[in-house]
Amino acid sequence: MTAATSGNGHRFAAVPVAGGGTPAAQWRDWIAGLPTLDLSDCPALIVVAPHPDDETLGFGATASLLQARGVDVTVVSVTDGGGSVPGLSPVERQWLERERRDELRSATAILGLREPVALGLPDGAVAERQDELTALLTDVVSAGPAGTWCAATWRGDGHPDHEAVGRSAAAAAANTDAILLEFPVWAWHWAKPGDEAVPWHRMSVAPHDEAAAARKRRAAAAFASQLAPYRPGAEVVLPPFVVQRLFTLGEMVIR
């Protein structure tokens, strides 16, 4: 099995989020030599996010830039993100799901994108609905023009939902002849420069655009439920250093 399909959940589990992971400074020299992704041949873009905020943190600036250039961009949110805070009652979880849907709508509006498509699969159990998700994504992707880009979380990202979404996006792209792009999110936390688990030979960096990057930062701030403790004493889902690392590194894809 290749690094892109074998799964890296054990790697992610071995590096607690609170520990900080690999600092952005360690990545800078390593990613400096990556080739630049050519955006000129993108006829349409579909961004598939496991949870509300993954589309923004993983590929938000590029999606916003392409939309500003006249490319049709669709965001597909696979789950409503209700599992991000453990131990919630059913009522609390429903509240959190509504909150995250609202945050997603605000974020995509800031990015200049239209209303996202919400599939409503269960957070934390996407792999159990793999075939259903593949069929749903195939329908979405097939509605686009030939050569549509389908960008999704990397199949080796470490988080089980991220990896399941990546697998379904890969299958949907194969079913429709779309162009698959996979963006790491959590890999920047647990991996190291030169890590053999990452297919560096297929990675490229998206062009940097200051205006799009600024929109991404504003959009990320919309996800207040993930950036502050849900209740006093609770851990933050996305600590500042996680978000700042993604801002610092920019956006990269495996193609």
VOROKOL-475635 format. One record per atom (N, C-alpha, C): residue in three letters; x, y, z. Coordinates in steps of 0.1 Angstrom, whole numbers, plus 5000, padded with zeros to 4 digits. Layout:
residues N
ALAXYZ...
***
This chain:
residues 255
MET500849885000MET500050005000MET500950125000THR500550234993THR501250354993THR501050435005ALA501950535007ALA501750625018ALA500450695018ALA499950725006ALA498750805005ALA497450725009THR497550585009THR496350505012THR496450425025SER497650415031SER497850325042SER497250375055GLY497050505056GLY496550555069GLY497650585079ASN497550695086ASN498550735095ASN497850775109GLY496750715112GLY496150745125GLY497050715137HIS497850615136HIS498750585147HIS499850695149ARG500150765138ARG501150875139ARG500550995145PHE499351025141PHE498651135147PHE498351115162ALA497950995166ALA497650965180ALA498850975189ALA500050955183ALA501350955191ALA501851095194VAL501151195187VAL501651335189VAL500451415194PRO500151425207PRO499051505212PRO499051645207VAL497851695204VAL497751825199VAL498251925209ALA497951905222ALA498452005232ALA499952015232GLY500651915227GLY502151915227GLY502752005217GLY501952055208GLY502452155198GLY502852095184GLY503351975184GLY503651915171GLY504851975165THR505051965152THR506252015145THR506052165142PRO506952245147PRO506852395145PRO506952435131ALA506352545127ALA506352595114ALA507752615109ALA508652665118ALA509952695115ALA510752575109GLN510452455114GLN511052335109GLN510652305095TRP509452355091TRP508952315078TRP509452415067ARG509852535070ARG510052635060ARG511052605050ASP512252555054ASP513252525044ASP512852405036TRP512152305042TRP511752185035TRP510752215024ILE509852295026ILE508752325016ILE509252435006ALA510352505009ALA510752615000ALA511052564986GLY511452444984GLY511752394971GLY510652324963LEU509452324969LEU508352264963LEU507952334950PRO507452264940PRO506952334928PRO505652404930THR505352504922THR504152584924THR502952524916LEU501852514922LEU500652454916LEU500152554905ASP499952504893ASP499452594882ASP497952594883LEU497352714886LEU495952724887LEU495252754874SER495952774863SER495352824851SER494552724844ASP494652594847ASP493852494840ASP492752434848CYS492352514858CYS491252464867CYS489852524862PRO489052434856PRO487752484851PRO486652504861ALA486752424872ALA485852434884ALA486552364895LEU486152404907LEU486752344919LEU485652304929ILE485852184934ILE484952134945ILE485952104957VAL485652164968VAL486452144980VAL485652064990VAL486151944993VAL485451855002VAL486051855016ALA485351895026ALA485851915039ALA485151815049PRO485951745057PRO485351645066PRO484451725077HIS484951835081HIS484251915091HIS484252065087PRO483252145092PRO483352285090PRO484652345096ASP485452405088ASP486752475090ASP487852415082ASP487752285079ASP488752215071ASP488952275057GLU487852315051GLU487852385038GLU488652515039THR488452585050THR489052715051THR490552705055LEU490852625065LEU492252605069LEU493052535059GLY492452435052GLY493252355043GLY493452415029PHE492352485024PHE492452525010PHE491652655007GLY491352725018GLY490452845017GLY491052955009ALA492352985010ALA492853095002ALA492853064987THR493152944984THR493152904969THR491752904964ALA490852854972ALA489452854967ALA488952994965SER489253084974SER488853224973SER489553294961LEU490753264959LEU491453324948LEU490853274935LEU490653144933LEU490053094921LEU488653154919GLN487853164929GLN486553224928GLN486653364923ALA487553444929ALA487753584925ALA488253594910ARG488853484905ARG489253484891ARG488153434881GLY486953404887GLY485853364879GLY485653214878VAL486453134885VAL486252984886VAL485152954895ASP484252864891ASP483152824900ASP483652734911VAL483352764923VAL483852694935VAL482652644943THR482652514946THR481652454955THR482352394967VAL481852424979VAL482352364991VAL481352264996VAL481852144999VAL481052035004VAL481452005018SER480652015028SER480951985042SER480351845045VAL481151755047VAL480651615049VAL479951595062THR480451645073THR479751635086THR479451775091ASP478651785102ASP478351915108ASP479251945120GLY480251855122GLY481251885132GLY480751875147GLY479751805149GLY479251795163GLY480051715173GLY481051635167GLY481851555176GLY483151615180SER483351745177SER484551815181SER484751825196VAL483651835203VAL483751845218VAL483151725224PRO484051645231PRO483551515237PRO482651545249GLY481751445251GLY480951445263GLY479751525263LEU479351575252LEU478151655251LEU476851575252SER475851635258SER474551575257SER473951585243PRO472951505240PRO472351525226PRO471851665223VAL471351735233VAL470851875231VAL472051965228GLU473151945236GLU474352025234GLU474951995221ARG474951875217ARG475551835204ARG474751905192GLN473451895193GLN472651965183GLN472952115182TRP473052175194TRP473452315194TRP474752335187LEU475752255190LEU477052275184LEU477052255169GLU476252155165GLU476152135150GLU475552255143ARG474452315149ARG473952435143ARG474952545143GLU475652565154GLU476652665155GLU477752655144ARG478152535142ARG479252505132ARG478752525118ARG477452495116ARG476852525102ARG476852675100ASP476452745110ASP476352895109ASP477752945107GLU478752895114GLU480152945112GLU480652915098LEU480252795093LEU480752765079LEU480152865069ARG478852895071ARG478252985061ARG478853125062SER479253165074SER479953295076SER481253295069ALA482053185071ALA483353165066ALA483353165051THR482453085045THR482453075030THR482053215024ALA481153285031ALA480753415026ALA481953515026ILE482753505037ILE483953595037ILE484953555026LEU485053425023LEU485953385012LEU485353414998GLY484153464998GLY483553504985GLY482853384978LEU482553274986LEU482053154980LEU480553144983ARG479853074975ARG478453054977ARG478152964988GLU476852944992GLU476352865003GLU476952725001PRO477552665011PRO478152535010PRO477052425010VAL477452305005VAL476652185004VAL476952105017ALA475952085025ALA476152005037ALA475551865036LEU476351765037LEU475951625036LEU475351565049GLY475751615060GLY475151575073GLY475551435077LEU476651385073LEU477151255078LEU477651265092PRO477651155100PRO478051175114PRO479551205116ASP479851305124ASP481151335127ASP481851225135GLY483051185131GLY483751075138GLY483450935133ALA482550925123ALA482150795118ALA481950795103VAL482750885096VAL482650885082VAL483050755075ALA484050695080ALA484450565074ALA483350465074GLU482450465083GLU481350375084GLU480350395072ARG480450515066ARG479550555055ARG480250575042GLN481450505041GLN482350535030GLN481650515016ASP480950415014ASP480250385001ASP479250494998GLU478450535008GLU477450635007GLU478150765003LEU479250805010LEU479950925007LEU480450924993THR481050814989THR481650804975THR480550834965ALA479350774967ALA478250794958ALA477850944958LEU477651004969LEU477251144970LEU478251234963LEU479551214966LEU480651294960LEU480651274945THR480451154940THR480451124926THR479351204919ASP478151214925ASP477051294920ASP477451444919VAL478051494930VAL478451634930VAL479551664919VAL480551584919VAL481651604909VAL481251584895SER480351494892SER479951464879SER479051584873ALA478551664882ALA477751784877ALA478651894872GLY479951884874GLY480851984870GLY481351964856PRO482152054850PRO482752034837PRO483851934837ALA484251894825ALA485351794824ALA486551854830GLY487251774837GLY488551814843GLY488351894856THR487151894862THR486951964875THR487951914885TRP488452014893TRP489351984904TRP488551944916CYS488851834922CYS488251794935CYS489351794945ALA489251884954ALA490251904965ALA489651854978ALA490351764985ALA489851704997ALA491051675006THR490751655019THR491851625028THR492551495024TRP493851495027TRP494751385023TRP494351255029ARG494451145021ARG494151015026ARG495050965037GLY496151025039GLY497050985050GLY497151095061ASP496151175062ASP496351295071ASP496351255086GLY495951135090GLY495951095104GLY494651095111HIS493851195108HIS492451195114HIS491551105106PRO490851015113PRO490050915106PRO489050975096ASP488351075100ASP487451145091ASP488151205079HIS489251265081HIS490051325070HIS490451215060GLU490951105065GLU491350995056GLU490250935049ALA489050915056ALA487850865049ALA487350955038VAL487351085041VAL486951175030VAL487951175019GLY489151165022GLY490151155011GLY489951035002ARG489650925008ARG489450805001ARG488250814992SER487150864997SER485950884989SER486150984978ALA486851094981ALA487051194970ALA487951134959ALA488951044963ALA489750984953ALA488850884944ALA487950814950ALA487150724943ALA486150804934ALA485650914939ALA484750994931ALA485451054919ALA486651104921ALA487451154910ALA487751054900ALA488050934904ALA488250824894ALA487050784887ASN485850794893ASN484650764887ASN484250874876THR484750994878THR484251104869THR485351164861ASP486651114862ASP487751174855ASP488051314859ALA487651344872ALA488051474878ALA489551464882ILE490151584885ILE491451594889ILE491451604904LEU492151504911LEU492151494925LEU493351574931LEU493051654941LEU494051724949LEU493751694963GLU494851654970GLU494651624985GLU495551724993PHE494851785003PHE495551885011PHE495751835025PRO496951835030PRO497251795044PRO496751905053VAL496251865065VAL495851955075VAL496651915088TRP496351795093TRP496951745105TRP498351695103ALA498751655091ALA500051605088ALA501151705092TRP500851835091TRP501851935095TRP502151925110HIS501251865117HIS501351855132HIS502251735135TRP501951615130TRP502551495134TRP503751455126ALA503851495113ALA504951455104ALA506151545107LYS507251505100LYS508551575101LYS509051595087PRO509851705085PRO510451715072PRO511151595067GLY510851555055GLY511451435049GLY510751305054ASP509651315061ASP508951205066ASP508551105055GLU508850975056GLU508650885045GLU507150855044ALA506350895054ALA504850865053ALA504150965043VAL504851075039VAL504351175031VAL504851165016PRO504051165006PRO504551154992PRO505051294987TRP506151334992TRP506651464988TRP506851484973HIS507151374966HIS507351394952HIS506151434944ARG504951424950ARG503751464944ARG503151584950MET503851654958MET503351774965MET503751904958SER502852004957SER503152134952SER502452234961VAL502952354960VAL502452464968VAL501552554960ALA500452594965ALA499552684958ALA500152824958PRO499852904947PRO500353044947PRO499853124958HIS500753204964HIS500353294975HIS499753424969ASP498553464975ASP497953584971ASP497553654984GLU498053774986GLU497853844999GLU496453875002ALA495653914992ALA494253944995ALA493453814998ALA493753704991ALA493153574994ALA493553525008ALA494853545011ALA495353495025ALA494653575036ALA494453705033ALA493753795043ALA492253745045ARG491653715034ARG490253665035ARG490253525043LYS491253445041LYS491353315048LYS491453345063ARG492253435067ARG492453465081ARG491153515087ARG490453605080ARG489153645085ARG488153535086ALA488153455076ALA487153335076ALA487453245087ALA488753215090ALA489053125100ALA488553175114ALA488553305116ALA488153365128ALA486653335130ALA485853305120ALA484453275121ALA484153155130PHE485153065131PHE484952935137PHE485152945152ALA484453035159ALA484653065173ALA484452935182SER483652845178SER483452725186SER484652635187GLN485552655178GLN486752575177GLN487952645183LEU487852775184LEU488952865188LEU488952905202ALA487852875209ALA487752905223ALA487152785231PRO487452765243PRO486852655251PRO485352655250TYR484752535249TYR483352525248TYR482752555262ARG483452515272ARG483052555286ARG484252575294PRO484152645306PRO485352675314PRO486152555317GLY487452555315GLY488352445318GLY488452345307ALA487652355297ALA487752265285ALA488952305276GLU489452205269GLU490552225260GLU490052295247VAL490852375241VAL490452435228VAL490652335217VAL489752325208VAL489852225198VAL490952255188LEU491052385184LEU492152435176LEU492952535183PRO494052495190PRO494852595197PRO495452695187PRO495752815192PRO496352915183PRO497552875174PHE498352785180PHE499652745173PHE499252655161VAL498152585162VAL497752495151VAL497352585139VAL496452675142VAL495952765132VAL497052855126GLN497952905134GLN499052995130GLN500052915121ARG500252785124ARG501152705116ARG500552695102LEU499252665101LEU498652655087LEU498752785080PHE498552905087PHE498653035080PHE500053055075THR501053015084THR502453045080THR502952955069LEU502552835068LEU502952745058LEU502352765044GLY501152825044GLY500352835032GLY499652705028GLU499252685016GLU498452575012GLU499252485002MET499252355005MET499952264996MET499052144993VAL499252084981VAL498451974977VAL499251864972ILE498751744973ILE499351624968ILE498551584955ARG499151574944ARG498451554931ARG499051434924
***
